[in-house]
Amino acid sequence: MKIKVGVFFGGDSVEHEISIITMNQAISSLNPDKYEVVPIYIAKNGVMYTGDDLLDLYSFKDMDVLLKRCYKVAVVNDGKGVKVVRCPAPLIGKRVLNTIDVAFPIVHGTNCEDGTLAGFLTLLGIPYVGPDIVASGIGMDKILQKKVLKESNIPVVDFVSFYSIEYIKEEEKILDNIEEKLDFPVIVKPGNLGSSVGIKKANNKVELEEAIEFAMEFADRIIVEKAVENLKEINCSVIGNLSETEASICEEPFFSDEILSYADKYIGNGKTKGGTIGGKGSTIKFGSQKTGTKTESGNDFGNKKIPADISEEKTEEVQSLAKSVFKILGCSGVARIDFLMDTKTNNLYVNEINTIPGALSFYLWEASGKSFETELDEIIDIAIKRQRDKEKLTFSYDQNILAMQGGSKTGTKGVKSSKLAKK
């Protein structure tokens, strides 16, 4: 019997469309003899849909037509399993459209990857791929993440963080604090967004003010980091759980500016696996980018070099740190850890973790000798094992203390009254 995999994607996030692309990449590599895909699309307004048309990437070019061909649904646990039901319930016809054995969240960004969806799936009591609530939340929170890693002696760049409301009230005080603790240039980021959204570099106070104002359009918490001079970016993926991890080969992304932008990541120049999505002026390319030419130091995959042009010793350091970050944050499934390297000092810093990375980092694992199909099998198996281990733990007691109170039928009112009478 096939395993029914509920693939959740979309969501109210600036990375909504990237989630759709990653979903399409994943379902095309799931073994059809082993899995049955149940698509669950989360629209930007939070409404869930299911339907076979959601499996066709190009159907998303006309959302109005697509959603009319799908069912509005809710995902519920009725005590006998997790079911996908029509919402509202139809007067005629079946209400239950499908069942789900394993949930596969393929979402990116706030309101999705930050633990929101993990919390919902935890409440349903279903095995799900990827990090749990805590790991998801820390993974998306750049500020908390850096504090946790720094406390664990993981190298991170110096930084200053603050709330937007604090900046509005005490702008000069915060600016002075940044200039005192950090030398220019600095990088200003929203505290909880991915895909380089809202990020700017500042070389002086005027640019700093502009960058902070820009970042405040996307988040209510801001982080300002010391920029790494002589920068080389290195990324590494990790697969595993708390007891066992494996690190991939390293990659070196290229970028058109001093900061790897959203456009650099998703709207590159190279041909890509699977095609493009979007209309005139808004084409988004996706995939493994396997059309580059081989160089002396590795393969150029459009906007990244695999393996990265670093020494074997530095590669091992990156991989070791990546696995440490994965475990410290309590991750599960597959993640990508991004590093900043100062080529002059050779110092390495952890930039951030992507707990549900774009494309699920399959290109790094394929370059490491692991097919995308095998990667998906592994992370689904990890999800099922985690749920089995969780079910062995005690979370509640069978005794109903409400039924035991007072030994009578007085209920909570009677109990409260008796306590008041003694005062």
Secondary structure by P-SEA (a helix, b strand, c coil): cbbbbbccccccccaaaaaaaaaaaaaaacccccbbbbbbbbccccccccccccccccccccaaaaaaaccbbbbbbccccbbbbbcccccccccccccccbbbbbccccccccaaaaaaaaaaccccccccaaaaaaaacaaaaaaaaaaacccccccccccaaaaaacaaaaaaaaaacccccbbbbccccccccbbbbbccaaaaaaaaaaaaacccbbbbbcccccbbbbbbbbbbcccbbbbcbbbbbbbccccccccccccccccccccccccccccccccccccccccccccccccccccccccaaaaaaaaaaaaaaaaaaccccbbbbbbbbcccccbbbbccccccccccaaaaaaaacccaaaaaaaaaaaaaaaaaaaaacccccccccccccccccccaaaaaaaaaaac
